[in-house]
Amino acid sequence: MPSHPSRAIGFVIAVLLVTALVPEAAAQAVAQPRAGAPAQWHLLGQTSANLTADHDLIVIRGPFDNFHRIKFKVTGAPLLLKLLVVTYDNGAPDRIEVGERIAEGGESRAIDLRGVGKRSVRKIEFWYDAAGVVRGEADVTVFGLR
């Protein structure tokens, strides 16, 4: 009989772990930049920001390119973009305080990437406040400029 309580505890722990990890998995988007001329903005990825999360992650698959600037376009609802952590292919993170409110249908300013040397972007993690989102979620599109 002692195996039943331990199985129940193990099951509860497994359910709690899966429940805790599912929102993180849903918040991650993987994108591959499209080819284009160096002086053009390139689509890096898209995700949806909603009331149940406060940050998202976009993973960039190669070619990573040497992006010098990024910007965010928001549709569906406004968004307060607070902080970015851009990680390069050498693993070095670039923490950028933003503090910019992006109106529905608007874009952020062009944000300079401060990485030294290569600026081959591997992932972009961003924190936001979607408390003003009354329609459910804001669609966020990230662009990079070479």
C-alpha positions as CSV (number, residue, x, y, z in Angstrom):
1,M,0.0,0.0,0.0
2,P,2.8,2.6,0.5
3,S,3.4,2.7,-3.2
4,H,0.0,4.4,-3.9
5,P,0.6,7.6,-1.9
6,S,4.1,8.0,-3.4
7,R,2.6,7.5,-6.9
8,A,0.0,10.1,-6.2
9,I,2.6,12.6,-5.0
10,G,4.8,11.9,-8.0
11,F,1.8,12.4,-10.3
12,V,1.0,15.7,-8.6
13,I,4.6,16.9,-8.9
14,A,4.6,16.0,-12.6
15,V,1.4,17.9,-13.3
16,L,2.7,20.9,-11.4
17,L,5.9,20.9,-13.4
18,V,4.1,20.6,-16.8
19,T,1.7,23.3,-15.8
20,A,4.6,25.6,-14.8
21,L,6.5,25.0,-18.0
22,V,3.7,25.2,-20.6
23,P,3.3,29.1,-20.4
24,E,7.0,29.5,-21.0
25,A,6.9,27.1,-24.0
26,A,4.0,29.0,-25.5
27,A,5.8,32.4,-25.0
28,Q,8.8,31.4,-27.2
29,A,8.8,31.9,-30.9
30,V,11.4,30.6,-33.3
31,A,12.1,32.7,-36.4
32,Q,14.4,32.7,-39.4
33,P,15.2,36.1,-40.9
34,R,14.4,36.5,-44.6
35,A,17.1,37.5,-47.0
36,G,17.2,41.1,-48.3
37,A,19.4,44.1,-48.9
38,P,21.6,45.4,-46.0
39,A,19.8,48.8,-45.7
40,Q,16.3,47.2,-45.3
41,W,14.5,46.1,-42.2
42,H,14.2,42.3,-42.0
43,L,11.5,40.3,-40.2
44,L,13.1,38.6,-37.2
45,G,10.0,37.2,-35.5
46,Q,6.5,37.6,-34.2
47,T,4.7,36.7,-31.0
48,S,1.5,37.6,-29.1
49,A,1.7,39.5,-25.8
50,N,-1.3,39.1,-23.4
51,L,-2.4,39.6,-19.8
52,T,-1.1,36.2,-18.7
53,A,2.5,36.9,-19.4
54,D,5.0,39.7,-18.8
55,H,7.8,38.7,-21.2
56,D,8.4,36.8,-24.4
57,L,11.4,35.3,-26.2
58,I,12.1,35.1,-29.9
59,V,14.8,32.7,-31.0
60,I,16.5,33.5,-34.3
61,R,17.7,30.7,-36.5
62,G,20.5,31.3,-39.0
63,P,21.4,33.2,-40.9
64,F,21.9,35.4,-37.9
65,D,23.3,38.3,-39.8
66,N,24.9,41.3,-38.1
67,F,22.0,43.4,-37.1
68,H,22.8,46.8,-35.7
69,R,19.3,47.9,-34.8
70,I,16.0,46.4,-34.0
71,K,12.5,47.8,-33.7
72,F,9.1,46.5,-32.6
73,K,5.7,46.9,-34.4
74,V,2.5,46.4,-32.3
75,T,-1.0,45.6,-33.6
76,G,-4.2,44.7,-31.8
77,A,-3.5,46.7,-28.7
78,P,-0.9,49.1,-27.1
79,L,2.1,47.8,-25.3
80,L,4.6,49.2,-22.8
81,L,8.0,47.8,-23.8
82,K,10.2,47.8,-20.7
83,L,13.4,45.9,-21.1
84,L,15.3,43.9,-23.8
85,V,18.0,41.2,-23.4
86,V,19.5,40.5,-26.8
87,T,21.9,37.5,-26.8
88,Y,24.5,37.2,-29.6
89,D,26.0,34.0,-31.1
90,N,29.0,34.2,-28.8
91,G,26.5,34.0,-25.8
92,A,27.1,37.6,-24.7
93,P,23.9,39.3,-23.5
94,D,23.0,43.0,-24.2
95,R,20.6,44.4,-21.6
96,I,18.7,47.4,-22.9
97,E,16.3,49.5,-20.9
98,V,13.6,50.7,-23.2
99,G,10.6,52.2,-21.3
100,E,8.6,53.0,-24.4
101,R,4.9,52.8,-24.9
102,I,4.0,51.6,-28.4
103,A,0.5,52.6,-29.5
104,E,-1.7,50.0,-31.3
105,G,-0.6,50.0,-34.9
106,G,2.6,51.8,-34.0
107,E,6.3,51.1,-34.0
108,S,9.1,51.6,-31.4
109,R,12.0,53.8,-32.2
110,A,15.0,52.1,-33.8
111,I,17.0,50.5,-30.9
112,D,20.7,50.4,-31.4
113,L,22.4,47.2,-30.4
114,R,25.5,47.9,-28.3
115,G,27.3,44.6,-28.8
116,V,31.0,44.8,-29.5
117,G,32.3,43.1,-32.6
118,K,29.8,40.6,-34.1
119,R,26.2,41.4,-33.7
120,S,24.9,38.1,-34.8
121,V,21.6,37.9,-32.9
122,R,20.6,34.5,-31.5
123,K,17.6,35.5,-29.3
124,I,15.6,38.5,-28.2
125,E,13.9,38.4,-24.8
126,F,11.7,41.3,-24.0
127,W,9.6,42.4,-20.9
128,Y,6.5,44.4,-21.3
129,D,3.4,45.6,-19.5
130,A,0.1,44.6,-21.3
131,A,-2.1,45.8,-18.4
132,G,-3.8,48.2,-20.8
133,V,-4.7,45.4,-23.2
134,V,-8.5,45.2,-23.0
135,R,-9.0,43.2,-26.2
136,G,-6.9,40.2,-25.0
137,E,-3.5,40.5,-26.7
138,A,-1.1,42.6,-28.8
139,D,0.7,41.1,-31.7
140,V,4.4,42.0,-31.6
141,T,6.6,41.9,-34.7
142,V,10.4,42.4,-34.4
143,F,12.5,43.7,-37.2
144,G,16.3,43.9,-37.6
145,L,18.4,46.4,-39.6
146,R,21.9,45.4,-40.9
